[in-house]
Amino acid sequence: MRRADGCARQVTERTSPPLGTGAVAPDRASEITLESGDLLVLFADGLVERRGEDIGCGLARLEAIAPGLALADDPALSMVGALAPDAADDVCVVTLRID
């Protein structure tokens, strides 16, 4: 998530196991409040994960470009271009900008 003031943070609330894993757990709901100017980014691991590299490195790259995403006409396309131009894994990005 990128707040209107430019601060980026990971939303760490987990509601259930990842889709497609076959894992079963009780559904849990969580809530975050978005305000005008905020940008919420949902993504699959292919955007940030690289073989032989700790996933924290990929998340740090995402956080580094987060401040500029608010200026992009298409934040999802900007992220894929910056972080996964030649991805070897599937890449899925969904963004929600509150105006």
WOJOCOR-V284275 format. One line per field, one symbol per residue. psi: psi as a letter, one per 40 degrees, with the letter a starting at -180 (. if undefined). A space follows every 10 residues. Layout:
psi=???
This chain:
psi=hhideehiih hehhdiiiie eeihihhiii hihiiheihh hhiidddehi hehhdddddd ddddeddedd ehdgdddddd dddfdfheii hhhhihhh.
